[in-house]
Amino acid sequence: MLTLYAARGACSIIPHIALEEAGAAYRLHFVDYAGGENLTGEYRAISPLGRVPALMTEDGPLTENVAILSYIAMRYPEAALAPIGDALAFARVQSFNLFIATNIHVAFRQIAFPDGYADGDAAAAALRAKVPELADRYFALIEAKLADGRPYVHGDAFTLSDIYLFAYANYLRMGDRGDPALVPNVIAHRTRIRARPAVERVLRVEGLAEAWAG
């Protein structure tokens, strides 16, 4: 059986939702960051950087969200979480997910963990101050993609990209990393994905049903 290593409200919520959408049998393990579990040799053998998510498969661990999501989509093809039989369409899903992973995710980490990118209080403050500008620029590109009224990121079919965007649209609403009022289509998309039963189940398990309501 698969085991997902996660932290409540972290980006590990993305594969958590994907596993629920896939109807997968899996165990969920919340890594005890406060207790230093992420620093232990045991966990570093699973995730060398001590981060979440990590997915333990029968053949060993996987890290990095984009890789984990691809694995879930291919392991459970009946869930149709990605167009794995269409090379170009699947590449577009990967491209979108990597856009968030390498741009929006990195920008948001500079708010929570600025010391991972620069030394000193002044540098940390400068990093944090830049994030809203970057977030607005990145989300504007997604807003334009959704402007044609499509229900999902890639058109009429729900995919992994919708889960990815849902998570980061919620982070955008935190108030310190961009202006959600500038991206009404992104926020409307967030509301649609929030209504999915699998998403509701995951949010309840992670204690986010109220915080991510609406």
Secondary structure, DSSP 8 states (H G I E B T S, - for coil): -EEEEE-TTSTTHHHHHHHHHHT--EEEEE--TTTTGGGSHHHHTTSTT--S-EEEETTEEEESHHHHHHHHHHH-GGG-SS-TT-HHHHHHHHHHHHHIIIIIHHHHHHHH-GGGT--SHHHHHHHHHHHHHHHHHHHHHHHHHHTT--SBTTBSS--HHHHHHHHHHHHHTTSSS--GGG-HHHHHHHHHHHTSHHHHHHHHHHT-TTTT--
